[in-house]
Amino acid sequence: MALPTAPGFPQLSGNYIPEIWSAKILIKFYEATVLAEIANTDYEGEISGQGDKVNIRTTPTITVRDYRKGQKLVDETPESAPVELLIDRGKYWSFVVDDVDEHQADIPFPEDWQRDASDQNKIVIDTEVLGEIPADADAANRGTTAGKISGDIDLGTAGAPLFLTKSNILDVLIDIGTVFDEQNVPESDRGAVMPPWATALIKKSDLKDASLAGDGTSIVRNGRVGMIDRLMIYNSNLLATAIDAGAPGTPRTWDIIGIQKSALTFASDLVRNERIRSESTFGWKYRGLQVYGFEVIKPEALVHVYAAKG
């Protein structure tokens, strides 16, 4: 900032006295992405571009029957339809840097802009996936009568969201684990994706006591939520939200997700990441193209909690 001048005295700042710019670029904060943690990429190496289709083989369920000596056996011909993973989505970014600007710049800012484009791309795709997959959860893994065997677990539904408080948040996490158990979902690689306000409730719950958390230091002191009842807890600001006009108080709701890694498969390919001459100006064009697809291939390993702040 230039010093003020007396009346009638010229201000040379901006003309003869240059402005000074820091060589360091202000750090930009990005939403945490969780897709790499909650999805498998088992079929990623089988794609080469947008429009590809991967047929995923599935194992049929063999029927077990009672047997008596001398009876005629009933043979079956096992058949199981494959699941299709379509690589039918794409995201791109493109920007131009003028030769003059790049030549006069004292920092390599195009590299920083490319990093930003990559981070923004992750955020957009995470938001898309987290917003779409809750609807694919198995019917026994959502709603007010969840639980394939028990059928009496309330995970919330439109017009009647599950209101979360520090008193019931641990019960809800245990209920997610119970829903998984009743579907015979493997205990490894289970997780829950929650908004920050929900994970804050965990820290305010009884787990703030280090002995109850099974740790030498309480989660209030170390700031980590970690694993609860075989669920790795993930924070995300990218979960889908809505205003439920049919619920008391018209609350804002969140689609909280419980997931085991076999539930969701994701495949992507960075088709282009290039620097080319601009055809319309003196400058370089930086651009990238990523194609991808995702599919819930095991709905029984996906849980949808429709929740609001209590």
Secondary structure by P-SEA (a helix, b strand, c coil): ccccccccccccccccbbbbbbccccbbbbcccccccccccccccccccccbbbbbbbbbbbbbbbbccccbbbbbbbbbbbbbbbcccccbbbbbbbaaaaaacccaaaaaaaaaaaaaaaaaaaaaaaacccccccccccccccccccccccccccccccccccccaaaaaaaaaaaaaaacccccbbbbbbcaaaaaaaaacccccccccccccccccccccccccccbbbbbcccbbbbccccccbbbbbbbbbbccccbbbbbbccccbbbbbccccbbbbbbbbbbcccccccccbbbbbcccc
